[in-house]
Amino acid sequence: MIHFETVLKRSKILNPLKGFKEDAITYEYRRDPLTGRNTTVIKGMIDYISKFLSTDENLLNSLIEKTSIGCPFCPEKVMNLTPMFTEDFCKEGRIRVGNAVVVPNLLGHAERSAVVVISKEHHLKLDEFSPISILDGLKGGLEYVRRLNEVDPSIRFPTFVFNYLPPAGSSIFHPHMQVLVRDRPFYLTNLFLERSKAFQEVNGLNYWHELVRVEKPGERYLFEKDGVDWLVPFAPLRGLNEVQAIVRGRSNFLELDDSEWLGIAEGISTILRFYNGQGYVSFNAFIMSGPIDEHLDYFSVNLRMMSRPGIQQSGFTDAWALPYFLWDGEAPEEPEVLAGKIRAFCKEDKKHTLW
């Protein structure tokens, strides 16, 4: 029922890097099996852009030191420099779960957005994001969503978003997660909901369940942890080491149990350790929910995460006109190659972790 469509194209050039000998560049146009969106896989691109993906450690350390001064999320300042919820919503002013602290967003990206401070440390290397700290952050965000649902049931569509360090669009260095909640879905959420419903109407199947069933024996599947399946998408949304997770049978955040939230946290931590081993320092992730006031048989809670370019004096961004204006995806490496790297890492990583 799910079709993985690929069209191969090649172009010839006289390559100055090879003494102007004739050279061929291969492009794969991949069609996302749910949305139909095109992603272009450019073989060899990852090697070409690798110089932009590393980080100037001296610059990074300098920025860590500078940004720690006056950081509103550091533990000695968080109670004095962050907003508080109104008393009718949260008598304590802020929500605490373990080491995580949930506060209103001073200038949010949705009408009821919050920020979850997920670490006491001002900066974490990507292999220092522990499953427990991530889990505390997720549970803090969930508690906010629960309370909001009680006082305003019309705010039905939550999304959890991680933007870590400036290359990922964060204005604050300190590790945190954004909780965006509003009365209407974001465009991608709405697109996934509409196409998932249409898929079930045509095929009589839940697209997300079927995707896991088809991918599990294949080369893009990574692992399963506590009911959460992890894989590399066939046609990435953006493409720089992009990974996907699916929680089958759960269509919104309020349906997930503790073990499934742990499966998400442990998976995120594992992928971040992989990113760290590849030399990355920055990442984005989002976790998408359906409407929290109803169960949808055709939809599943799902996640995407990706690494971002390094921190350098010259500066480089992979955010440009093609994804922003033309709405196409682009991957600098074949998803199957990336999946092989992650599986090899996980096999070795098991020697050093509890799972």
C-alpha positions in Angstrom: 0.0 0.0 0.0 3.0 2.3 0.6 5.0 3.2 -2.5 8.6 4.3 -2.4 9.1 6.2 -5.6 12.6 7.2 -6.8 13.7 8.7 -10.1 17.4 8.8 -10.9 18.9 11.7 -12.9 22.5 12.4 -13.9 24.3 15.5 -15.2 27.7 15.7 -16.7 30.3 18.4 -16.1 34.0 19.0 -16.7 35.1 19.0 -13.1 38.0 21.5 -12.1 38.6 19.4 -9.0 39.5 16.5 -11.2 41.6 18.3 -13.8 38.5 19.2 -15.9 37.9 15.5 -16.6 34.3 14.6 -17.4 32.4 13.8 -14.2 28.8 12.7 -13.5 26.6 13.9 -10.7 23.7 11.7 -9.6 20.5 13.0 -8.2 17.7 10.9 -6.7 14.2 12.5 -6.7 12.3 10.8 -3.9 8.6 11.2 -3.4 7.4 11.1 0.2 4.9 8.2 0.4 2.4 10.2 2.5 2.5 13.8 1.3 4.0 13.5 -2.2 6.6 16.1 -1.3 9.8 15.8 -3.3 13.2 15.3 -1.7 16.4 15.4 -3.7 19.2 13.1 -2.5 22.6 14.3 -3.8 25.1 11.6 -3.6 28.5 12.9 -2.3 27.1 16.2 -1.0 27.9 15.3 2.6 31.6 15.2 1.9 31.4 18.5 0.1 29.7 20.4 3.0 31.5 18.5 5.8 33.9 21.5 6.3 30.8 23.6 7.3 29.5 21.0 9.8 32.5 21.0 12.2 32.7 23.4 15.1 35.4 25.9 16.2 35.8 24.7 19.8 37.5 27.9 21.0 34.6 30.0 19.5 32.1 27.6 21.1 33.7 27.9 24.5 33.9 31.6 24.3 30.2 31.8 23.4 29.3 29.5 26.3 31.1 31.8 28.7 29.6 35.0 27.3 26.1 33.7 27.2 26.1 32.3 30.7 26.3 35.8 32.0 22.7 36.8 32.7 21.2 33.6 31.2 17.6 33.5 32.5 17.6 29.7 32.5 20.5 29.0 34.7 19.4 27.7 38.2 20.5 30.8 40.2 18.5 33.1 37.9 15.5 31.1 36.6 13.2 32.1 39.5 14.0 35.8 39.1 14.4 36.2 35.3 11.7 34.0 33.8 7.9 34.8 33.6 5.4 33.2 35.8 2.0 31.7 35.0 -1.0 33.5 36.4 -2.3 32.2 39.7 -5.6 31.0 38.2 -3.6 28.7 35.9 -0.7 27.6 38.2 -0.7 28.6 41.8 3.0 27.7 42.1 3.8 30.2 39.2 6.0 27.6 37.4 5.7 23.8 36.8 8.5 21.6 38.0 9.1 17.9 37.1 12.4 16.6 38.3 15.1 19.1 37.2 12.8 20.5 34.5 11.2 23.9 35.0 8.2 25.0 32.8 7.6 28.7 32.4 5.5 30.9 30.1 7.3 32.0 26.9 8.0 35.7 27.2 7.4 36.1 23.4 5.9 32.9 22.2 5.3 31.4 18.8 1.7 30.4 19.6 -1.0 31.8 21.8 -0.3 29.4 24.6 3.4 28.6 24.3 5.7 27.7 27.2 9.4 26.9 27.6 10.8 23.9 29.4 14.3 24.4 30.9 15.6 20.8 30.9 19.1 21.1 32.5 20.8 23.0 35.3 23.9 23.1 33.1 24.2 26.1 30.8 25.6 24.0 28.0 25.6 20.3 27.2 27.5 18.4 24.6 25.0 16.3 22.6 26.2 13.1 24.4 25.4 14.7 27.8 21.6 14.9 27.1 20.6 12.0 29.4 17.3 10.1 28.9 16.2 11.2 32.4 16.8 14.9 31.8 14.9 14.7 28.4 12.1 12.6 30.1 11.7 15.3 32.8 11.4 17.9 30.1 8.9 15.9 28.1 6.8 15.2 31.3 7.0 18.9 32.2 5.6 19.8 28.8 2.9 17.2 29.1 1.9 18.5 32.5 1.5 22.0 31.0 -0.6 20.5 28.2 -2.8 18.7 30.7 -3.4 21.8 32.8 -4.1 23.9 29.7 -6.6 21.3 28.5 -8.5 21.6 31.8 -8.9 25.4 31.6 -9.2 25.9 27.8 -10.2 22.8 25.9 -10.3 24.8 22.6 -6.4 24.8 22.6 -6.2 21.3 21.0 -2.9 21.1 19.1 0.4 20.8 21.0 3.8 20.4 19.5 7.1 20.0 21.3 10.1 21.6 19.7 13.8 21.5 20.4 16.1 24.2 19.0 19.6 23.7 20.4 22.2 26.4 19.8 22.2 29.2 17.3 22.6 27.0 14.1 19.2 25.5 15.1 17.6 28.9 15.5 17.9 29.3 19.3 18.5 32.7 20.8 19.4 31.1 24.2 22.3 28.7 24.7 20.9 27.0 27.7 19.2 23.6 26.9 15.4 24.0 26.6 12.3 22.8 24.8 9.4 24.8 23.5 5.8 23.8 23.9 3.7 25.3 21.2 -0.1 24.9 21.7 -2.9 26.6 19.8 -6.4 26.0 18.6 -5.4 25.1 15.1 -2.7 22.7 13.8 0.6 23.8 12.3 0.7 23.4 8.5 2.7 20.2 8.6 0.5 18.7 11.3 -2.6 19.5 9.3 -1.0 18.0 6.1 -0.1 14.8 8.0 -3.6 14.6 9.5 -5.3 15.1 6.1 -3.1 12.7 4.2 -3.2 10.0 7.0 -7.0 10.2 6.9 -7.1 9.9 3.1 -4.7 7.0 3.2 -7.0 5.1 5.6 -10.1 5.9 3.6 -8.4 4.5 0.4 -6.5 1.5 1.9 -8.3 0.7 5.1 -5.0 1.0 7.1 -3.3 3.4 9.4 -0.4 4.8 7.4 2.0 5.0 10.4 1.4 1.4 11.4 1.9 0.3 7.8 5.1 2.3 7.4 6.6 0.6 10.4 5.5 -2.8 9.2 7.1 -2.2 5.8 10.3 -0.6 7.0 11.0 -2.9 10.0 12.7 -5.6 7.9 14.5 -3.1 5.7 17.7 -1.1 5.7 16.2 2.2 7.0 14.8 0.8 10.2 16.9 1.5 13.4 15.5 0.1 16.6 12.4 -0.1 18.8 12.3 1.0 22.4 9.3 0.8 24.8 6.8 0.8 21.9 8.5 3.6 19.9 9.9 2.7 16.5 12.9 4.6 15.2 13.9 4.8 11.5 15.5 7.0 8.9 12.8 8.5 6.6 12.8 7.5 2.9 12.4 11.1 1.8 13.7 13.4 4.6 12.0 16.7 5.2 15.3 18.6 5.4 17.9 15.8 5.3 21.0 16.5 7.5 21.1 13.2 9.5 17.3 13.2 9.8 15.7 10.5 11.9 12.0 9.7 12.5 10.1 8.0 15.4 6.6 6.7 15.5 4.4 5.8 18.5 1.9 3.3 17.1 -1.6 3.3 18.5 -1.3 6.7 20.1 -2.7 9.7 18.2 -2.1 12.4 20.8 0.2 13.3 23.7 -2.4 12.5 26.4 -2.6 8.9 25.2 1.1 8.1 25.8 2.0 6.1 28.9 5.2 6.6 30.9 7.1 3.8 29.1 6.4 5.4 25.7 7.6 8.8 26.9 10.7 7.0 28.1 11.1 5.3 24.7 11.1 8.8 23.1 13.6 10.2 25.6 16.0 7.2 25.3 15.7 7.3 21.5 16.5 11.1 21.4 19.4 10.6 23.7 20.8 7.7 21.6 20.6 9.8 18.3 22.2 12.7 20.0 25.1 10.5 21.1 25.4 9.5 17.5 25.4 13.1 16.3 28.1 13.9 18.9 30.2 11.0 17.6 29.9 12.6 14.1 31.2 15.9 15.5 27.9 17.8 15.6 27.0 20.2 18.4 23.5 21.5 17.4 20.2 19.9 16.5 16.4 20.5 15.9 13.6 18.1 16.8 9.8 18.2 17.0 7.2 15.8 18.4 3.8 16.1 16.7 0.5 15.3 18.3 -3.0 15.0 16.9 -5.9 16.9 18.6 -5.8 16.0 22.3 -9.6 15.8 22.7 -10.1 12.8 20.5 -8.5 9.6 19.4 -7.8 9.3 15.6 -7.5 5.7 14.3 -5.6 7.0 11.2 -2.9 9.0 13.0 0.1 8.3 15.3 2.3 10.6 17.4 5.6 11.0 15.5 8.9 12.8 15.8 11.6 14.1 13.5 15.1 15.3 14.5 18.2 16.4 12.6 21.6 17.8 13.2 22.6 21.3 12.2 25.8 22.9 10.9 28.7 23.7 13.2 29.6 27.0 15.0 32.3 28.8 13.0 33.5 32.3 12.5 32.5 32.4 8.9 29.0 31.1 9.6 27.0 28.7 7.5 23.4 27.7 7.3 21.6 24.9 5.6 18.4 27.0 5.6 18.1 28.5 2.2 15.6 29.2 -0.6 14.9 25.7 -1.7 13.3 24.5 1.6 12.0 27.9 2.6 10.4 29.1 -0.6 10.2 26.1 -3.0 9.2 23.7 -0.2 11.4 20.9 -1.5 13.5 18.7 0.7 17.2 17.9 0.1 19.4 15.2 1.6 23.2 15.3 1.3 23.5 11.6 1.8 21.4 8.5 1.0 19.0 7.7 4.0 20.1 4.1 3.7 23.7 5.0 4.2 22.8 7.2 7.3 20.8 4.3 8.7 23.7 2.0 8.4 25.9 4.4 10.3 23.4 4.7 13.1 22.8 1.0 13.4 26.6 0.4 13.6 26.8 3.1 16.3 24.0 1.6 18.3 25.6 -1.8 18.2 28.8 -0.4 19.7 26.8 2.0 22.0 25.1 -0.9 23.7 28.4 -1.9 25.2 28.4 1.4 27.1 24.8 1.9 28.0 22.1 0.1 30.0 20.1 -0.8 27.0 
